[in-house]
Amino acid sequence: MLAQEKYVSKLRGHRVLIFGGSSGVGLAVAEGVIEFGGHAIISSSQQSRVDQAVERLKSRYPNAKSSVAGSACNLLSPNLENSLHELFKKHGKVDHIIFTAGDSLYLPSIQDWSLDAIIDAGRVRFFAPLIVTKVGSQYLNPGPRSSITFTGAALTQKPRPGWAVTTAYASAMHGLVKALAIDLKPARVNVVDPFATRTEMWGDKTEAELEEIGKDIAKDTLTGIFAYAEDVAEAYLYTMKDANVTGTVIGTNSGWPLASRSAE
Ligand SMILES: NC(=O)c1ccc[n+]([C@@H]2O[C@H](COP(=O)([O-])OP(=O)(O)OC[C@H]3O[C@@H](n4cnc5c(N)ncnc54)[C@H](OP(=O)(O)O)[C@@H]3O)[C@@H](O)[C@H]2O)c1
């Protein structure tokens, strides 16, 4: 270790609870936390998926086996507050909470909207973060080095036809983090808005199928790439490490909001 090292040590020993950590962006954040010397505690709705992800992390980082743990917590549970207290009591106080959990998307045409379905569409992505904040803030170590980071979506900047409900909930996160940054100060609260990223969210696809999807997506971006989870994860690692960033929306979107589709 370099004597003057001050950047790569910012997460050393930090405890990070990741909702949605069993796959995709959340799992990539867990990898980053471990590489920076922190402790990753991952959670999702299914214990088998959590166990698989924990094993994957332990085999990837054999020298950091004690830095990985995980437990299931279904964010759709009718007793969510109790489940969250159990989760935090089991794993103890944390320095950061990362929220990347997301269930399947609800994309009906306007005439097919119903109030119940609209509310259901927000349960994991909008209502659960509020309850996670209520409970999780009781287990967050005090001070400006601690943080909560939620997930929105780049489409808040350029809505697509048929995505109104999803866009509304993702946009609400922008106001929420500003308000919570005030309510929870000096702890910090931010949101990351990703664009299309190659994760399990795209379903059970082969590499070849993902490549084909990626080629189409890349035409809508400035960088010409279909993002990798390990790049998007940088945004969450940043919000944890920069003790100045709070009430902020961080975009990681391949330039999609600025791009117009390239010629076929
Ligand atoms: N990938 C993209 O292209 C993209 C683009 C823009 C925004 N986003 C947003 O970024 C976030 C992360 O996406 P991702 O690509 O990493 O998706 P992902 O790989 O599908 O991961 C979603 C995570 O959420 C968990 N989850 C789902 N339902 C849950 C529930 N009821 N309770 C607890 N955990 C639950 C899943 O685990 P279990 O199934 O085990 O519960 C999984 O760990 C999502 O909010 C997504 O909408 C993604």
The ligand as a Tripos MOL2 file, in Angstrom:
@<TRIPOS>MOLECULE
LIG
   48    52     1     0     0
SMALL
NO_CHARGES

@<TRIPOS>ATOM
      1 N1        -30.5130   -2.9200  -16.9440 N.am      1 LIG1
      2 C1        -31.0270   -1.8640  -17.5740 C.2       1 LIG1
      3 O1        -31.0340   -1.8010  -18.8140 O.2       1 LIG1
      4 C2        -31.6130   -0.7150  -16.7670 C.ar      1 LIG1
      5 C3        -31.8570    0.5130  -17.3990 C.ar      1 LIG1
      6 C4        -32.3770    1.5620  -16.6740 C.ar      1 LIG1
      7 C5        -32.7030    1.3920  -15.3470 C.ar      1 LIG1
      8 N2        -32.4780    0.1620  -14.7570 N.ar      1 LIG1
      9 C6        -32.8670    0.0060  -13.3640 C.3       1 LIG1
     10 O2        -31.7190   -0.3250  -12.6070 O.3       1 LIG1
     11 C7        -32.1100   -1.1760  -11.5070 C.3       1 LIG1
     12 C8        -31.2020   -2.4040  -11.5090 C.3       1 LIG1
     13 O3        -31.4330   -3.1120  -12.6870 O.3       1 LIG1
     14 P1        -30.5900   -4.4010  -13.1120 P.3       1 LIG1
     15 O4        -30.3780   -4.2810  -14.5520 O.co2     1 LIG1
     16 O5        -29.4680   -4.5800  -12.1940 O.co2     1 LIG1
     17 O6        -31.7180   -5.5280  -12.8790 O.3       1 LIG1
     18 P2        -31.5950   -7.0470  -12.4220 P.3       1 LIG1
     19 O7        -30.2990   -7.6480  -12.8130 O.co2     1 LIG1
     20 O8        -32.8620   -7.6820  -12.9030 O.co2     1 LIG1
     21 O9        -31.6200   -6.9330  -10.8220 O.3       1 LIG1
     22 C9        -32.7910   -6.6230  -10.1300 C.3       1 LIG1
     23 C10       -32.6100   -7.0230   -8.6820 C.3       1 LIG1
     24 O10       -33.8050   -6.7090   -7.9750 O.3       1 LIG1
     25 C11       -34.1490   -7.8350   -7.1770 C.3       1 LIG1
     26 N3        -35.5710   -7.8570   -6.9190 N.ar      1 LIG1
     27 C12       -36.5820   -7.9750   -7.8270 C.ar      1 LIG1
     28 N4        -37.7560   -8.0030   -7.1930 N.ar      1 LIG1
     29 C13       -37.4870   -7.8820   -5.8680 C.ar      1 LIG1
     30 C14       -38.2920   -7.8760   -4.6930 C.ar      1 LIG1
     31 N5        -39.6320   -8.0160   -4.7510 N.pl3     1 LIG1
     32 N6        -37.6720   -7.7690   -3.4860 N.ar      1 LIG1
     33 C15       -36.3380   -7.6650   -3.4070 C.ar      1 LIG1
     34 N7        -35.5210   -7.6750   -4.4670 N.ar      1 LIG1
     35 C16       -36.0920   -7.7870   -5.6890 C.ar      1 LIG1
     36 C17       -33.6600   -9.0390   -8.0130 C.3       1 LIG1
     37 O11       -33.4390  -10.2210   -7.2740 O.3       1 LIG1
     38 P3        -34.5620  -11.3680   -7.0110 P.3       1 LIG1
     39 O12       -35.1460  -11.7170   -8.3380 O.co2     1 LIG1
     40 O13       -33.7950  -12.4840   -6.3780 O.co2     1 LIG1
     41 O14       -35.5420  -10.7710   -6.0680 O.co2     1 LIG1
     42 C18       -32.3240   -8.5050   -8.4820 C.3       1 LIG1
     43 O15       -31.3430   -8.6500   -7.4590 O.3       1 LIG1
     44 C19       -33.5960   -1.4970  -11.7060 C.3       1 LIG1
     45 O16       -34.3650   -0.6050  -10.9240 O.3       1 LIG1
     46 C20       -33.8130   -1.1870  -13.1710 C.3       1 LIG1
     47 O17       -35.1450   -0.8030  -13.4680 O.3       1 LIG1
     48 C21       -31.9160   -0.8760  -15.4310 C.ar      1 LIG1
@<TRIPOS>BOND
     1     1     2 1
     2     2     3 2
     3     2     4 1
     4     4     5 ar
     5     4    48 ar
     6     5     6 ar
     7     6     7 ar
     8     7     8 ar
     9     8     9 1
    10     8    48 ar
    11     9    10 1
    12     9    46 1
    13    10    11 1
    14    11    12 1
    15    11    44 1
    16    12    13 1
    17    13    14 1
    18    14    15 2
    19    14    16 1
    20    14    17 1
    21    17    18 1
    22    18    19 2
    23    18    20 1
    24    18    21 1
    25    21    22 1
    26    22    23 1
    27    23    24 1
    28    23    42 1
    29    24    25 1
    30    25    26 1
    31    25    36 1
    32    26    27 ar
    33    26    35 ar
    34    27    28 ar
    35    28    29 ar
    36    29    30 ar
    37    29    35 ar
    38    30    31 1
    39    30    32 ar
    40    32    33 ar
    41    33    34 ar
    42    34    35 ar
    43    36    37 1
    44    36    42 1
    45    37    38 1
    46    38    39 2
    47    38    40 1
    48    38    41 1
    49    42    43 1
    50    44    45 1
    51    44    46 1
    52    46    47 1
@<TRIPOS>SUBSTRUCTURE
     1 LIG1         1 GROUP 0 **** ****
